[in-house]
Amino acid sequence: MTALVRLLVLAACVLLAACASRAPRPAGNRSDQAPAGTHDAVDDLRKPQSQRYRQGSDDGPAAPPIDVSKIPEPVPKVEPRARYGNKDRYEVLGKSYRVLPDARGYVERGIASWYGNKFHGYLTSSLEKYDMYAFSAAHKTLPLPSYARVTNLDNGRSVVVRINDRGPFHDNRVIDLSYAAAVKLGVWPKGTGLVEVRAIDPAHPDAAVASPRAAAQPLPPSVAVERALDATPLPVGSARIYLQLGAYGERANAERALANAQRAGLREVSIASVAVDGRTIHRVRVGPLADANAADALGARIEKLGLGTPRVAIER
């Protein structure tokens, strides 16, 4: 493999940069009606992203959806790290990401999206072919490959996925599910869903997560503690979307952030204080919001107001 092609391969993670919520559109006679495991795409990594795929926009196969009960879930097993897609740090669309050294202890809640026919049969960031009829997923920072149980917080459905790709590179998305996984969870055809992503240690697949952590850039201690709250179980159907502007150990700092947000014209912004390991964390958040689209619109507005990039918080 030439040095040029290797560079193109390392850049392949940007293929999911545009992946967000989507709904299926009517399909004619297309190759996406092929059975699971069929790959007929000819992937030329030398082509620019605009010319690499047979479709300009993404969708799933024509209705009705596939019978996911016939698709076996992946069995977690110890695997070597993929040669590609596991660079310690990488950058996409001007933002940097740090890949975790391992997946143990990772738990996070957020908004899931899915990707399908446009990428079916094309190479993932780990140089495996993407099969939208298998239970797989793309994640920004978990090692490739790794395994996780994804649970839809709205209906309680769950599925084990094998993570072999990078993405989704959207501020308000935590994971991009394969089409099959989205159907299994009930995220398809809605486009997005509120989920919990809980990594599985293949060496101890039945072990409970003792000290959950979220994967991201280095965080201030107060925010790192706050993100650990994501492991607290939620009753089915109780999940709500908030945009968190900050988490503070000092109440006065939270009140200043609240006042700034209110002066900027934000409504339904408040402080929620919680006790974690003997500490009180004061979270400044906006919501609850109606859905992922509302979170996207408000998140963009908050950034334009100069209040930073809020993070999605899924809570009761």
N, C-alpha and C positions, 0 to 999 in steps of 0.2 A: 504494500500500500504506500503510495507516494506521500511525501510530507504535505502536499496540498490537499489530498483527499483526507488525511488524518485531521487537518485543521477544519475541514468542512464537517467531518464527523463530530468533532468536539463541539461544533456550533449547532449540531442538530437539535439540541435541546430547545432552540428557539421555535421549533415547529409548533409548539403549543401556545405561543405567545398570545394568539388571538382567541384561544379557547375560553369560553365563558359559558353562560347559560344559552341553551338553544332548544328549539323544538323541532321535531321532524317535519319535513315538507314532502308533498307527494312525490313518489318516484315512479319512473317509467321502467323500461327494460334496462336494468342495471346489473352489474356484476355483484352488487351487495346482497343479492338473494342467494348467494352461494352458501353451502353448509359450513358449519364451524370448522375452522382450521384451514380453509381455502385461502390462498394468497396468490393473487394474479397480478399484483402491481409490479412494475419495473421501476425501481427506485434509483434515480441517478443523482447522487449527492453533489455532483458538479453543477447542477442546475440551480438557479436562484429560487428562493422560496415561492415566488409568484408563479413559477413554471414547474415546480417539482411534482405537484399533485394533479390527478385527473379531474378533480373538482375544485371550483373556486371557493365554495362555502361548504360547511359541514352539515350532515344530517344523519339520520338512521334509515334503515330499510323501511319499505312501505308497510303500513299496518296490515294485518295484526302483528303485534310484537312476537318475538320468539318464545318458545316454551323453555323457560330457564330451569324448570325442574329436571330437565334432561342433561343439563350441563353440570359436570362434577366441579365442586370447589377445589381449588389447589390445596394440596397437603403441605403445610410448612415443613421445610427441610433445610438443613445447614448447607449453604452454597457459598462458593468463593465470590468475592466482590467482582462485579463485572469490570472488564478492562476499560470500558468507556462509560461516561456518565457519572463517574465518581470523583471527579476533581475536587480537592478540598474546598476550594472557593471558585465560583464562576459568576459571570455577570450576564444578565439578559435585560434588554430594554432599559439600560442605565441603572439597574438595581443589582446589588450583590447578594449572593446566597452562600451559606456555609453548609456543606454536607456533613451530617452527623457521622461520627466514627462507627456507631452501631445503632440499632433501632430499639434496644432494650429501654423500657420505661417511657417510651413516647406515647403520649395521649393528648389529643387536642380536639376541640369541637369547632365547627365552622360550617361554611357553605360549600357543598360539593356541586360540581358540574360534571358533564360527561362529554366524551368525544367518540366519533363513530366512523361513518363511511368514507369521509375524505382521507382519513389516515390509515384505513384498513389495508393491510399488506405492505405498508411502508415501514422503514426502520425506525425503531424507538431510539432514545438516547443511549441505551445500552447495546444497540446494534442487533436487537431481536426484532422480528417482524411483529407489528401490532395486529392482533386478532380481536376485533370488536365482539366476537362471539365467545370469548373466554373471559373469566373473571380476573381482570387485571386493572391497574390504575397508574396514574402519573402523580408524582409528588415532588415538591421542590427540594427537599432536604434529606429525606430518608435514603439510606444506602440502596444501591441497585445491585442485585435484587433484594427485596425484603418482603415480609408478609404483614398484613394488618387485617383486623376485623373492623369493618365499617358498618355502623348501625344508623339507620334512619331514625332520628329522634321524634319524628312525627307519627310513625306507625310501628316502630319497634322491630322492623325487619332488619336482618343483618346478613352479611356475606363476607367470606374470607377472600381477599384479593392478593395477587402477587404484584408488587410494585416494580415495574421494569422501565419506567419512562420518567422524564422530567416535565414539570408543569403542575397546575395551570398558572401561567404568569399573569395573574389578575390579582390585584390587591386584596380582594374580598373572597378569594376561593382557597380552600385548604387542600382539596384533592380533585383530580379529574378521573372519573370512573369510565371504564369501558362501557360500551353500549349494553352488553349483557348484564354487567353489575348494576347499571342504572335501572334496567328493567326489574331485576331481582329486588332492588330496594324500593322501587316505586318512584324513583327520581325521573325516569322517562315516562311520559313525554313532557312532563312539566318543565324540565330543563335544569332545575336546581333543587337542592334539598338540604335540610339541616341535619348534619351528621356528626357522629363521634368517630374518630379514627384512633384505634388502639393497636399499637404494634404487637406482633407476636414474636416471641423468642423461640425459634425452631428447636433449640436445644431443650427448652422447657415450655412447650406449647400450652400447657394447662396452668402455668404459673400466673398468679395475679400480679398486676403492676404494683410494685411497692412504692416507688418514688417517681410519679409521672413527671415528664418534662415536655416542653414544647420545643420544636426545632426552629431556630431563627438566628439572627445575629446576637452577639453578646448583649445581655439585657441588664439594666439597673436592678439591684437586689429586690426592690419593691415590686417591679414588674415581673421578675422571675418568679417570686412567690405568688403573685396574682395569677399567673398563667397556670400554676399547679392546681388552681381551683377547677380547671377544666375537667379534672378527673371525677368530680363529685357527680354521682349518678343523678339523672333526671327522669322523673316519671314520663312515660310515653305521652306525647301530645302537649307537654308543658313547656317545650322549648320556645324561646322568644329571641328575636334578633335585636341586639343593641350595637351601637358604635361607641367604642371606648376611646375617649380623648386622652386619658392618662390615668395612672395609678400612683398614689402618693402615700408615704408613711406619715406625713404631717398633714393634719386637717387644714391648716392655714394655706398650704400650697394648693390643696384641692379646691378650696374656696376661691382662691385667686383664679384658678383655671376655669372654674364655673362662671365667675363674673366676666372673664374675657369672652367665653362662649356666648353668654347672654347679651353682652354688648355687641357681639357680631351678628346678633339676630337669630340665634339658634333657639328653637323651642323644644320643650320636653327634655331639657337637659337637667341632670340632677347628680347628687353625690350618693353613692351606695357604699356603706362601710361594712366591712366583714372582718372577722377575726381569723387569722391563719397562724398556726404555730406560736400562739402567744402574742402575735403582732396584729395591729389593726391597720388594714389597708383601706384607703379611701379612693374609690373609683369614680371618675367623672365620666358619665356616659349619657348618650342620647337614645331615646327609645321608650318602649319597644316600637319597632318598625314593622310595617305590614309584610314585607317580603324582601327577597334578595335584590330585586330591582330598586326598591326604595332605598336599601342600604347603599347600592352603587351610586345612585343619584346624590344622596346626601353626602357620601364619602367624597365625591368629586367637589361638591360645594364647600365642604369643610377645608379641603386642601386649598381651594382658591381663596378662602378667607384667611389663609396663613396660619391655621391652627394645627398644622401637621397632618400626617397620614393616620387616620383612626384605624383601630383594629376591630374586627368583628368579634363580638362576645356573644356566645349562645348560652342563655341562662333561663331561669324560670321567670 
